[in-house]
Amino acid sequence: MRNGYGLAFQHRDMDWPHDPDGEDGSEGKRKYGQAIIAKKIDEEEDFPLSVEEFVAEHGDDPIRIDYETVVSLRDIFEGVEEESFDAFVPFHKAVGKAMRENGYWFYEGADQFVDTKKRA
């Protein structure tokens, strides 16, 4: 057992504030990665959204990436370049980009659906 939770794998000696596989985390392992982050947002009340404030509030929350990997929201947001967002769609795109560029995107064949190549 790690982090006090039988299914959560430790990342950077982290003690998670709640069970990554419980209702506060991945809703019983039904949600992964970006879906867990998205459910922390209220589209009508949270925008404009400050990345610094969002990470201060949720940074230690566990985000299940795949069946064996859990990282903190803070780790994912290290790759987000923007300081704030005015709407959910740009926020969601930036988080997805950061996840893909930093190895937190586990979906097989994701490159078929998302252009991850840098454009000049």
PyMOL commands that set and color helices and strands:
alter all, ss='L'
color gray80, all
select helices_A, chain A and resi 34-38+51-58+73-77+88-101+110-113
alter helices_A, ss='H'
color red, helices_A
select strands_A, chain A and resi 49-50+62-66+69-72+84-85
alter strands_A, ss='S'
color yellow, strands_A
deselect
rebuild
show_as cartoon
